[in-house]
């Protein structure tokens, strides 16, 4: 499991656009079509990025992929709490300063 987040896109996307998003760096994703009202249908992308080194890189990659598709934009970004990942694995344990014996 990688970095997980969702993008709500401004409209329904086609199969060709879905392929372009996947090739453009949007990582692994699933889509749902949601009617926001009778006249507007949007697409929700649930993304699970296992390739990016950080959550910020994963989000930037997905946003850049969406920007490459004409007349498509992101209207909402949802980021749930993330599991400990690569960022936490590289962190060192804090060291107590000033504690010791004389």
MOPAC internal coordinates of N, CA, C and O (Angstrom, degrees):
PM7 1SCF
backbone

  N    0.0000 0     0.00 0     0.00 0    0    0    0
  C    1.4463 1     0.00 0     0.00 0    1    0    0
  C    1.5203 1   108.81 1     0.00 0    2    1    0
  O    1.2310 1   121.16 1   -45.40 1    3    2    1
  N    1.3340 1   115.39 1   134.60 1    3    2    1
  C    1.4526 1   120.59 1  -178.68 1    5    3    2
  C    1.5118 1   111.62 1  -107.57 1    6    5    3
  O    1.2310 1   121.36 1    34.21 1    7    6    5
  N    1.3148 1   115.01 1  -145.79 1    7    6    5
  C    1.4625 1   121.04 1   177.39 1    9    7    6
  C    1.5227 1   108.27 1   -83.75 1   10    9    7
  O    1.2310 1   120.60 1   -53.20 1   11   10    9
  N    1.3272 1   116.46 1   126.80 1   11   10    9
  C    1.4539 1   122.47 1  -173.36 1   13   11   10
  C    1.5234 1   109.59 1  -112.98 1   14   13   11
  O    1.2310 1   121.03 1   -46.89 1   15   14   13
  N    1.3368 1   115.63 1   133.11 1   15   14   13
  C    1.4584 1   121.62 1   175.94 1   17   15   14
  C    1.5220 1   108.68 1  -162.18 1   18   17   15
  O    1.2310 1   120.38 1   -10.34 1   19   18   17
  N    1.3224 1   116.88 1   169.66 1   19   18   17
  C    1.4634 1   121.85 1  -179.58 1   21   19   18
  C    1.5173 1   110.26 1  -128.19 1   22   21   19
  O    1.2310 1   121.64 1   -36.27 1   23   22   21
  N    1.3334 1   114.47 1   143.73 1   23   22   21
  C    1.4568 1   121.59 1   173.49 1   25   23   22
  C    1.5194 1   107.81 1  -118.71 1   26   25   23
  O    1.2310 1   120.20 1   -48.10 1   27   26   25
  N    1.3134 1   117.21 1   131.90 1   27   26   25
  C    1.4541 1   122.00 1   173.78 1   29   27   26
  C    1.5189 1   106.34 1   -99.16 1   30   29   27
  O    1.2310 1   120.78 1   -64.03 1   31   30   29
  N    1.3305 1   116.11 1   115.97 1   31   30   29
  C    1.4568 1   121.41 1  -176.22 1   33   31   30
  C    1.5212 1   110.68 1   -91.05 1   34   33   31
  O    1.2310 1   120.87 1   -20.74 1   35   34   33
  N    1.3161 1   115.94 1   159.26 1   35   34   33
  C    1.4588 1   122.17 1  -171.76 1   37   35   34
  C    1.5237 1   114.76 1   -72.67 1   38   37   35
  O    1.2310 1   120.20 1   166.52 1   39   38   37
  N    1.3340 1   117.23 1   -13.48 1   39   38   37
  C    1.4661 1   119.97 1  -178.53 1   41   39   38
  C    1.5203 1   109.86 1  -159.92 1   42   41   39
  O    1.2310 1   121.22 1    -4.13 1   43   42   41
  N    1.3265 1   115.27 1   175.87 1   43   42   41
  C    1.4598 1   120.62 1   175.32 1   45   43   42
  C    1.5289 1   108.45 1   -72.40 1   46   45   43
  O    1.2310 1   120.24 1   -38.81 1   47   46   45
  N    1.3352 1   117.14 1   141.19 1   47   46   45
  C    1.4590 1   119.93 1  -179.76 1   49   47   46
  C    1.5237 1   110.51 1  -106.86 1   50   49   47
  O    1.2310 1   121.24 1   -26.26 1   51   50   49
  N    1.3384 1   115.22 1   153.74 1   51   50   49
  C    1.4605 1   121.39 1   179.60 1   53   51   50
  C    1.5288 1   109.80 1   -87.75 1   54   53   51
  O    1.2310 1   120.84 1    -8.46 1   55   54   53
  N    1.3292 1   116.01 1   171.54 1   55   54   53
  C    1.4706 1   120.75 1   176.70 1   57   55   54
  C    1.5284 1   110.39 1   -61.92 1   58   57   55
  O    1.2310 1   120.28 1   139.60 1   59   58   57
  N    1.3420 1   117.08 1   -40.40 1   59   58   57
  C    1.4686 1   120.62 1   178.87 1   61   59   58
  C    1.5233 1   111.11 1   -63.36 1   62   61   59
  O    1.2310 1   120.50 1   139.52 1   63   62   61
  N    1.3193 1   116.66 1   -40.48 1   63   62   61
  C    1.4647 1   120.35 1   178.46 1   65   63   62
  C    1.5255 1   110.88 1   -68.24 1   66   65   63
  O    1.2310 1   120.41 1   144.60 1   67   66   65
  N    1.3223 1   116.81 1   -35.40 1   67   66   65
  C    1.4632 1   120.35 1   177.46 1   69   67   66
  C    1.5317 1   109.68 1   -63.59 1   70   69   67
  O    1.2310 1   120.60 1   139.08 1   71   70   69
  N    1.3289 1   116.46 1   -40.92 1   71   70   69
  C    1.4629 1   121.11 1   177.13 1   73   71   70
  C    1.5191 1   110.71 1   -64.91 1   74   73   71
  O    1.2310 1   120.29 1   137.50 1   75   74   73
  N    1.3328 1   117.06 1   -42.50 1   75   74   73
  C    1.4643 1   121.20 1   178.91 1   77   75   74
  C    1.5250 1   110.88 1   -62.16 1   78   77   75
  O    1.2310 1   120.04 1   140.51 1   79   78   77
  N    1.3198 1   117.52 1   -39.49 1   79   78   77
  C    1.4651 1   120.94 1   178.35 1   81   79   78
  C    1.5262 1   110.81 1   -65.23 1   82   81   79
  O    1.2310 1   120.40 1   138.43 1   83   82   81
  N    1.3191 1   116.84 1   -41.57 1   83   82   81
  C    1.4651 1   120.57 1   179.71 1   85   83   82
  C    1.5264 1   110.70 1   -65.65 1   86   85   83
  O    1.2310 1   120.41 1   138.45 1   87   86   85
  N    1.3299 1   116.82 1   -41.55 1   87   86   85
  C    1.4706 1   120.72 1   179.39 1   89   87   86
  C    1.5231 1   111.58 1   -74.00 1   90   89   87
  O    1.2310 1   120.42 1   155.98 1   91   90   89
  N    1.3245 1   116.81 1   -24.02 1   91   90   89
  C    1.4582 1   121.36 1  -176.94 1   93   91   90
  C    1.5094 1   114.59 1   -84.52 1   94   93   91
  O    1.2310 1   119.77 1  -178.93 1   95   94   93
  N    1.3040 1   118.04 1     1.07 1   95   94   93
  C    1.4595 1   119.70 1   175.27 1   97   95   94
  C    1.5109 1   115.32 1   107.32 1   98   97   95
  O    1.2310 1   119.46 1  -162.06 1   99   98   97
  N    1.3226 1   118.63 1    17.94 1   99   98   97
  C    1.4616 1   120.42 1  -179.79 1  101   99   98
  C    1.5247 1   112.49 1   -83.23 1  102  101   99
  O    1.2310 1   119.49 1  -171.03 1  103  102  101
  N    1.3242 1   118.58 1     8.97 1  103  102  101
  C    1.4656 1   123.89 1   176.51 1  105  103  102
  C    1.5284 1   110.82 1    60.44 1  106  105  103
  O    1.2310 1   120.40 1    20.64 1  107  106  105
  N    1.3190 1   116.83 1  -159.36 1  107  106  105
  C    1.4612 1   121.71 1   178.33 1  109  107  106
  C    1.5202 1   108.77 1   -79.62 1  110  109  107
  O    1.2310 1   120.97 1   -48.91 1  111  110  109
  N    1.3279 1   115.76 1   131.09 1  111  110  109
  C    1.4602 1   118.15 1   178.92 1  113  111  110
  C    1.5148 1   110.78 1  -151.04 1  114  113  111
  O    1.2310 1   121.82 1   -22.81 1  115  114  113
  N    1.3122 1   114.12 1   157.19 1  115  114  113
  C    1.4467 1   122.59 1   172.24 1  117  115  114
  C    1.5133 1   107.55 1  -120.82 1  118  117  115
  O    1.2310 1   120.36 1   -24.56 1  119  118  117
  N    1.3207 1   116.92 1   155.44 1  119  118  117
  C    1.4604 1   119.32 1  -178.76 1  121  119  118
  C    1.5189 1   111.17 1  -125.35 1  122  121  119
  O    1.2310 1   121.40 1   -28.02 1  123  122  121
  N    1.3109 1   114.92 1   151.98 1  123  122  121
  C    1.4558 1   124.13 1   171.65 1  125  123  122
  C    1.5144 1   106.84 1  -133.03 1  126  125  123
  O    1.2310 1   120.58 1   -40.11 1  127  126  125
  N    1.3221 1   116.50 1   139.89 1  127  126  125
  C    1.4548 1   120.92 1   175.26 1  129  127  126
  C    1.5183 1   107.30 1   -96.74 1  130  129  127
  O    1.2310 1   121.26 1   -52.53 1  131  130  129
  N    1.3203 1   115.20 1   127.47 1  131  130  129
  C    1.4587 1   120.75 1  -176.02 1  133  131  130
  C    1.5204 1   110.50 1  -122.50 1  134  133  131
  O    1.2310 1   119.52 1   -56.04 1  135  134  133
  N    1.3108 1   118.51 1   123.96 1  135  134  133
  C    1.4654 1   118.85 1   173.64 1  137  135  134
  C    1.5289 1   109.73 1   -81.50 1  138  137  135
  O    1.2310 1   120.71 1   -64.64 1  139  138  137
  N    1.3256 1   116.25 1   115.36 1  139  138  137
  C    1.4623 1   118.92 1   178.27 1  141  139  138
  C    1.5171 1   110.77 1   -80.42 1  142  141  139
  O    1.2310 1   120.91 1   150.84 1  143  142  141
  N    1.3118 1   115.86 1   -29.16 1  143  142  141
  C    1.4592 1   123.18 1   169.91 1  145  143  142
  C    1.5257 1   106.50 1  -159.79 1  146  145  143
  O    1.2310 1   119.68 1     2.66 1  147  146  145
  N    1.3088 1   118.21 1  -177.34 1  147  146  145
  C    1.4631 1   120.88 1  -174.80 1  149  147  146
  C    1.5259 1   113.10 1   -63.40 1  150  149  147
  O    1.2310 1   119.66 1   153.66 1  151  150  149
  N    1.3170 1   118.26 1   -26.34 1  151  150  149
  C    1.4602 1   121.38 1  -175.30 1  153  151  150
  C    1.5273 1   114.13 1   -99.48 1  154  153  151
  O    1.2310 1   119.66 1   164.83 1  155  154  153
  N    1.3279 1   118.26 1   -15.17 1  155  154  153
  C    1.4658 1   120.76 1  -173.67 1  157  155  154
  C    1.5322 1   110.43 1  -125.79 1  158  157  155
  O    1.2310 1   121.09 1   -54.27 1  159  158  157
  N    1.3218 1   115.52 1   125.73 1  159  158  157
  C    1.4581 1   121.28 1   174.38 1  161  159  158
  C    1.5196 1   107.79 1  -116.63 1  162  161  159
  O    1.2310 1   119.99 1   -47.74 1  163  162  161
  N    1.3058 1   117.62 1   132.26 1  163  162  161
  C    1.4623 1   122.67 1  -179.51 1  165  163  162
  C    1.5271 1   109.33 1  -119.55 1  166  165  163
  O    1.2310 1   120.86 1   -10.53 1  167  166  165
  N    1.3229 1   115.97 1   169.47 1  167  166  165
  C    1.4604 1   121.76 1   178.48 1  169  167  166
  C    1.5148 1   109.46 1  -119.53 1  170  169  167
  O    1.2310 1   120.66 1   -47.22 1  171  170  169
  N    1.3134 1   116.34 1   132.78 1  171  170  169
  C    1.4584 1   122.06 1   174.70 1  173  171  170
  C    1.5260 1   107.73 1  -103.00 1  174  173  171
  O    1.2310 1   120.38 1   -55.55 1  175  174  173
  N    1.3401 1   116.89 1   124.45 1  175  174  173
  C    1.4674 1   121.99 1   177.15 1  177  175  174
  C    1.5201 1   108.75 1  -105.13 1  178  177  175
  O    1.2310 1   120.44 1   -62.07 1  179  178  177
  N    1.3201 1   116.77 1   117.93 1  179  178  177
  C    1.4642 1   122.14 1   173.77 1  181  179  178
  C    1.5205 1   107.01 1   -96.67 1  182  181  179
  O    1.2310 1   120.32 1   -67.63 1  183  182  181
  N    1.3274 1   116.98 1   112.37 1  183  182  181
  C    1.4584 1   122.56 1  -172.17 1  185  183  182
  C    1.5240 1   110.60 1  -107.44 1  186  185  183
  O    1.2310 1   121.27 1   -42.05 1  187  186  185
  N    1.3263 1   115.17 1   137.95 1  187  186  185
  C    1.4650 1   123.27 1   174.16 1  189  187  186
  C    1.5264 1   106.40 1  -128.83 1  190  189  187
  O    1.2310 1   120.32 1   -82.64 1  191  190  189
  N    1.3222 1   116.99 1    97.36 1  191  190  189
  C    1.4614 1   123.10 1  -174.92 1  193  191  190
  C    1.5244 1   110.18 1   -96.87 1  194  193  191
  O    1.2310 1   120.97 1   -69.71 1  195  194  193
  N    1.3276 1   115.74 1   110.29 1  195  194  193
  C    1.4636 1   120.78 1   179.20 1  197  195  194
  C    1.5245 1   112.22 1   -99.73 1  198  197  195
  O    1.2310 1   119.96 1   175.63 1  199  198  197
  N    1.3391 1   117.69 1    -4.37 1  199  198  197
  C    1.4625 1   120.92 1  -175.41 1  201  199  198
  C    1.5225 1   113.72 1   -96.71 1  202  201  199
  O    1.2310 1   119.88 1   149.62 1  203  202  201
  N    1.3197 1   117.84 1   -30.38 1  203  202  201
  C    1.4669 1   120.75 1  -175.48 1  205  203  202
  C    1.5239 1   111.31 1   -74.19 1  206  205  203
  O    1.2310 1   120.58 1   -37.09 1  207  206  205
  N    1.3420 1   116.50 1   142.91 1  207  206  205
  C    1.4682 1   119.52 1  -178.65 1  209  207  206
  C    1.5289 1   114.04 1   -73.79 1  210  209  207
  O    1.2310 1   120.25 1   155.62 1  211  210  209
  N    1.3402 1   117.13 1   -24.38 1  211  210  209
  C    1.4636 1   120.17 1   179.84 1  213  211  210
  C    1.5226 1   109.74 1  -137.46 1  214  213  211
  O    1.2310 1   120.78 1   -17.42 1  215  214  213
  N    1.3146 1   116.12 1   162.58 1  215  214  213
  C    1.4620 1   121.15 1   175.90 1  217  215  214
  C    1.5203 1   110.44 1   -62.04 1  218  217  215
  O    1.2310 1   120.29 1   138.40 1  219  218  217
  N    1.3231 1   117.05 1   -41.60 1  219  218  217
  C    1.4679 1   120.97 1   179.47 1  221  219  218
  C    1.5260 1   110.74 1   -60.07 1  222  221  219
  O    1.2310 1   120.05 1   137.12 1  223  222  221
  N    1.3224 1   117.51 1   -42.88 1  223  222  221
  C    1.4646 1   120.88 1   178.00 1  225  223  222
  C    1.5237 1   111.06 1   -63.59 1  226  225  223
  O    1.2310 1   120.17 1   140.60 1  227  226  225
  N    1.3201 1   117.28 1   -39.40 1  227  226  225
  C    1.4628 1   121.59 1   179.29 1  229  227  226
  C    1.5257 1   110.81 1   -62.98 1  230  229  227
  O    1.2310 1   120.52 1   134.65 1  231  230  229
  N    1.3235 1   116.61 1   -45.35 1  231  230  229
  C    1.4666 1   120.85 1   179.98 1  233  231  230
  C    1.5200 1   110.63 1   -66.55 1  234  233  231
  O    1.2310 1   120.13 1   134.80 1  235  234  233
  N    1.3363 1   117.35 1   -45.20 1  235  234  233
  C    1.4655 1   120.82 1   179.60 1  237  235  234
  C    1.5227 1   111.22 1   -60.07 1  238  237  235
  O    1.2310 1   120.03 1   140.13 1  239  238  237
  N    1.3168 1   117.55 1   -39.87 1  239  238  237
  C    1.4578 1   121.97 1   179.33 1  241  239  238
  C    1.5282 1   111.06 1   -63.76 1  242  241  239
  O    1.2310 1   120.41 1   135.36 1  243  242  241
  N    1.3130 1   116.82 1   -44.64 1  243  242  241
  C    1.4671 1   120.89 1   179.63 1  245  243  242
  C    1.5250 1   111.20 1   -66.18 1  246  245  243
  O    1.2310 1   120.12 1   137.63 1  247  246  245
  N    1.3282 1   117.37 1   -42.37 1  247  246  245
  C    1.4679 1   120.57 1   178.78 1  249  247  246
  C    1.5235 1   111.09 1   -64.30 1  250  249  247
  O    1.2310 1   120.02 1   141.22 1  251  250  249
  N    1.3202 1   117.56 1   -38.78 1  251  250  249
  C    1.4658 1   121.36 1   178.26 1  253  251  250
  C    1.5268 1   110.76 1   -65.16 1  254  253  251
  O    1.2310 1   120.22 1   141.23 1  255  254  253
  N    1.3290 1   117.19 1   -38.77 1  255  254  253
  C    1.4637 1   120.93 1   178.26 1  257  255  254
  C    1.5214 1   110.80 1   -64.21 1  258  257  255
  O    1.2310 1   120.08 1   137.99 1  259  258  257
  N    1.3241 1   117.45 1   -42.01 1  259  258  257
  C    1.4689 1   121.26 1   178.39 1  261  259  258
  C    1.5268 1   110.35 1   -64.78 1  262  261  259
  O    1.2310 1   119.94 1   141.05 1  263  262  261
  N    1.3212 1   117.72 1   -38.95 1  263  262  261
  C    1.4664 1   121.72 1  -178.80 1  265  263  262
  C    1.5251 1   112.05 1   -63.42 1  266  265  263
  O    1.2310 1   119.77 1   156.98 1  267  266  265
  N    1.3278 1   118.04 1   -23.02 1  267  266  265
  C    1.4667 1   121.92 1   179.95 1  269  267  266
  C    1.5299 1   112.99 1   -77.92 1  270  269  267
  O    1.2310 1   119.69 1   164.29 1  271  270  269
  N    1.3248 1   118.20 1   -15.71 1  271  270  269
  C    1.4653 1   121.97 1  -179.09 1  273  271  270
  C    1.5265 1   108.28 1   -91.14 1  274  273  271
  O    1.2310 1   120.16 1   -57.08 1  275  274  273
  N    1.3476 1   117.30 1   122.92 1  275  274  273
  C    1.4703 1   120.14 1  -178.40 1  277  275  274
  C    1.5315 1   112.66 1   -59.00 1  278  277  275
  O    1.2310 1   121.36 1   -39.44 1  279  278  277
  N    1.3114 1   115.01 1   140.56 1  279  278  277
  C    1.4746 1   123.08 1   175.52 1  281  279  278
  C    1.5253 1   113.85 1    58.16 1  282  281  279
  O    1.2310 1   120.37 1  -150.33 1  283  282  281
  N    1.3236 1   116.90 1    29.67 1  283  282  281
  C    1.4635 1   121.08 1   177.65 1  285  283  282
  C    1.5168 1   108.44 1  -125.14 1  286  285  283
  O    1.2310 1   120.83 1   -42.95 1  287  286  285
  N    1.3136 1   116.02 1   137.05 1  287  286  285
  C    1.4635 1   120.07 1   178.49 1  289  287  286
  C    1.5227 1   109.64 1  -142.86 1  290  289  287
  O    1.2310 1   121.43 1   -12.81 1  291  290  289
  N    1.3160 1   114.87 1   167.19 1  291  290  289
  C    1.4606 1   122.01 1   178.02 1  293  291  290
  C    1.5144 1   107.76 1  -100.22 1  294  293  291
  O    1.2310 1   120.65 1   -55.28 1  295  294  293
  N    1.3237 1   116.36 1   124.72 1  295  294  293
  C    1.4604 1   119.23 1   178.69 1  297  295  294
  C    1.5230 1   112.18 1  -101.06 1  298  297  295
  O    1.2310 1   120.32 1   164.63 1  299  298  297
  N    1.3453 1   117.00 1   -15.37 1  299  298  297
  C    1.4614 1   119.27 1  -179.94 1  301  299  298
  C    1.5236 1   110.09 1  -156.86 1  302  301  299
  O    1.2310 1   121.03 1   -39.31 1  303  302  301
  N    1.3192 1   115.63 1   140.69 1  303  302  301
  C    1.4628 1   123.88 1   174.81 1  305  303  302
  C    1.5173 1   107.38 1  -120.62 1  306  305  303
  O    1.2310 1   120.38 1   -52.64 1  307  306  305
  N    1.3323 1   116.87 1   127.36 1  307  306  305
  C    1.4576 1   121.78 1   177.76 1  309  307  306
  C    1.5235 1   108.39 1  -121.86 1  310  309  307
  O    1.2310 1   120.91 1   -56.65 1  311  310  309
  N    1.3291 1   115.86 1   123.35 1  311  310  309
  C    1.4644 1   121.22 1  -179.52 1  313  311  310
  C    1.5287 1   108.28 1  -122.83 1  314  313  311
  O    1.2310 1   120.39 1   -73.02 1  315  314  313
  N    1.3397 1   116.86 1   106.98 1  315  314  313
  C    1.4642 1   119.13 1   177.35 1  317  315  314
  C    1.5302 1   110.04 1   -75.91 1  318  317  315
  O    1.2310 1   119.77 1   -10.76 1  319  318  317
  N    1.3227 1   118.05 1   169.24 1  319  318  317
  C    1.4699 1   119.79 1   174.84 1  321  319  318
  C    1.5285 1   109.49 1   -55.16 1  322  321  319
  O    1.2310 1   120.75 1   -42.30 1  323  322  321
  N    1.3188 1   116.17 1   137.70 1  323  322  321
  C    1.4615 1   121.65 1  -176.14 1  325  323  322
  C    1.5244 1   110.88 1   -99.28 1  326  325  323
  O    1.2310 1   120.61 1   -34.57 1  327  326  325
  N    1.3337 1   116.44 1   145.43 1  327  326  325
  C    1.4683 1   118.85 1   173.96 1  329  327  326
  C    1.5212 1   109.36 1   -70.64 1  330  329  327
  O    1.2310 1   120.56 1   -19.58 1  331  330  329
  N    1.2989 1   116.54 1   160.42 1  331  330  329
  C    1.4631 1   120.06 1   176.40 1  333  331  330
  C    1.5171 1   107.47 1   -60.87 1  334  333  331
  O    1.2310 1   120.86 1   -52.79 1  335  334  333
  N    1.3344 1   115.95 1   127.21 1  335  334  333
  C    1.4561 1   119.62 1  -175.61 1  337  335  334
  C    1.5030 1   111.41 1  -130.58 1  338  337  335
  O    1.2310 1   121.38 1    32.34 1  339  338  337
  N    1.3018 1   114.97 1  -147.66 1  339  338  337
  C    1.4609 1   121.58 1  -176.11 1  341  339  338
  C    1.5191 1   111.83 1   -61.31 1  342  341  339
  O    1.2310 1   120.58 1   144.52 1  343  342  341
  N    1.3348 1   116.49 1   -35.48 1  343  342  341
  C    1.4628 1   119.07 1  -179.37 1  345  343  342
  C    1.5310 1   110.68 1   -64.44 1  346  345  343
  O    1.2310 1   120.36 1   138.49 1  347  346  345
  N    1.3206 1   116.92 1   -41.51 1  347  346  345
  C    1.4612 1   120.68 1  -178.49 1  349  347  346
  C    1.5262 1   111.24 1   -75.07 1  350  349  347
  O    1.2310 1   120.44 1   150.50 1  351  350  349
  N    1.3265 1   116.77 1   -29.50 1  351  350  349
  C    1.4642 1   120.13 1  -177.14 1  353  351  350
  C    1.5222 1   111.91 1   -65.80 1  354  353  351
  O    1.2310 1   120.30 1   149.85 1  355  354  353
  N    1.3381 1   117.04 1   -30.15 1  355  354  353
  C    1.4529 1   120.19 1  -178.79 1  357  355  354
  C    1.5092 1   113.78 1   -86.93 1  358  357  355
  O    1.2310 1   120.23 1   173.35 1  359  358  357
  N    1.3007 1   117.16 1    -6.65 1  359  358  357
  C    1.4695 1   120.31 1  -177.49 1  361  359  358
  C    1.5226 1   110.26 1   -76.06 1  362  361  359
  O    1.2310 1   121.17 1   -37.26 1  363  362  361
  N    1.3095 1   115.37 1   142.74 1  363  362  361
  C    1.4597 1   120.22 1   177.74 1  365  363  362
  C    1.5188 1   109.51 1   -91.45 1  366  365  363
  O    1.2310 1   121.22 1   -26.43 1  367  366  365
  N    1.3397 1   115.28 1   153.57 1  367  366  365
  C    1.4592 1   119.53 1   176.17 1  369  367  366
  C    1.5142 1   109.13 1   -69.91 1  370  369  367
  O    1.2310 1   120.20 1   -38.58 1  371  370  369
  N    1.3283 1   117.21 1   141.42 1  371  370  369
  C    1.4616 1   119.06 1   178.41 1  373  371  370
  C    1.5280 1   110.77 1   -64.85 1  374  373  371
  O    1.2310 1   121.34 1   -33.33 1  375  374  373
  N    1.2996 1   115.05 1   146.67 1  375  374  373
  C    1.4614 1   121.47 1   179.62 1  377  375  374
  C    1.5158 1   107.98 1  -109.12 1  378  377  375
  O    1.2310 1   120.70 1   -46.68 1  379  378  377
  N    1.3238 1   116.26 1   133.32 1  379  378  377
  C    1.4658 1   120.49 1   178.28 1  381  379  378
  C    1.5220 1   108.71 1   -69.58 1  382  381  379
  O    1.2310 1   120.93 1   -50.26 1  383  382  381
  N    1.3153 1   115.82 1   129.74 1  383  382  381
  C    1.4599 1   121.33 1   179.93 1  385  383  382
  C    1.5157 1   108.28 1  -107.48 1  386  385  383
  O    1.2310 1   120.78 1   -45.55 1  387  386  385
  N    1.3008 1   116.12 1   134.45 1  387  386  385
  C    1.4551 1   120.15 1   176.69 1  389  387  386
  C    1.5100 1   114.14 1    86.88 1  390  389  387
  O    1.2310 1   119.89 1   177.81 1  391  390  389
  N    1.3056 1   117.82 1    -2.19 1  391  390  389
  C    1.4617 1   120.15 1   178.61 1  393  391  390
  C    1.5203 1   107.99 1   -96.00 1  394  393  391
  O    1.2310 1   120.44 1   -43.03 1  395  394  393
  N    1.2681 1   116.76 1   136.97 1  395  394  393
  C    1.4547 1   119.39 1   179.07 1  397  395  394
  C    1.5124 1   110.57 1   174.30 1  398  397  395
  O    1.2310 1   121.27 1    -0.22 1  399  398  397
  N    1.3013 1   115.18 1   179.78 1  399  398  397
  C    1.4612 1   120.07 1   178.08 1  401  399  398
  C    1.5102 1   109.25 1  -114.89 1  402  401  399
  O    1.2310 1   120.67 1   -31.32 1  403  402  401
  N    1.2868 1   116.33 1   148.68 1  403  402  401
  C    1.4672 1   121.57 1   178.18 1  405  403  402
  C    1.4853 1   110.80 1  -102.74 1  406  405  403
  O    1.2310 1   120.10 1   180.00 1  407  406  405

